Amino acid sequence: MKLIAGLGNPGARYARTRHNLGFMAADRLASELTTSFTRIQDNGAIARAHYVGETVLLVKPQTFMNLSGRAVAAIARRAGCEPEDILVLVDDTQLPLGKIRLRPGGSAGGHNGLKSIIAHLGSDNFARLRMGVGTEIMTRIDDLSAYVLSRFRPEEAPLVAEMVDNAAQAALCWLEAGVERTMNRFN
């Protein structure tokens, strides 16, 4: 079993914000897999699909970004997923808008959602697909928070849609071919 978690914040107030790129990519992936988020369990909206002979759980934590690990770890344990079976879809302020980058593991890179998942899993050995929200210079943490919680500008919409599509395709490739081949294709 594989688990793909798209990170974001629940509720209409946060929909379509930069910090909710993980939710957007998870929704796009659910569409590709012809499934939908139909149930809530362990503080996560869950969709189940089958792809290339593998059962796949798609998860959108409903705990808010900074507590994402509670839902991801609980669902992973219930499903019997090891950290190596997990892919996290997440926004990244260090990547230019439109860029995606897959890594097989590593640090949280300052992202509170990833910090929470690492803490609750007790491991950083899970893949993460980072999606760029832009590299605008933020001089104060309040500015960064306001920036990631802001909506995309209309002129950014085509690039965001393309990035979300690419992220969904990269997640499918991860399921088919693993992290190394996906990195070679999408990074």
Number of C-alpha atoms within 10 A of each C-alpha: 15 23 26 26 28 27 31 30 24 18 9 8 9 17 18 16 21 27 26 25 29 27 26 27 26 30 22 20 24 20 12 13 17 12 16 18 17 9 10 14 13 17 18 23 19 22 22 18 15 14 12 10 9 12 14 20 22 26 30 29 28 21 19 18 20 17 20 28 25 20 25 29 23 17 21 23 13 9 13 13 16 17 22 16 18 23 25 25 30 30 27 25 22 15 17 14 20 19 21 24 17 25 17 17 18 14 12 15 10 10 15 15 21 25 18 21 24 23 15 18 19 12 15 20 18 20 22 25 26 22 30 22 27 18 12 13 10 13 8 8 9 9 12 15 12 12 19 20 18 16 17 15 9 8 8 13 12 11 13 23 15 13 21 25 17 19 30 24 18 24 25 18 17 19 22 15 13 15 23 12 13 21 18 9 11 15 13
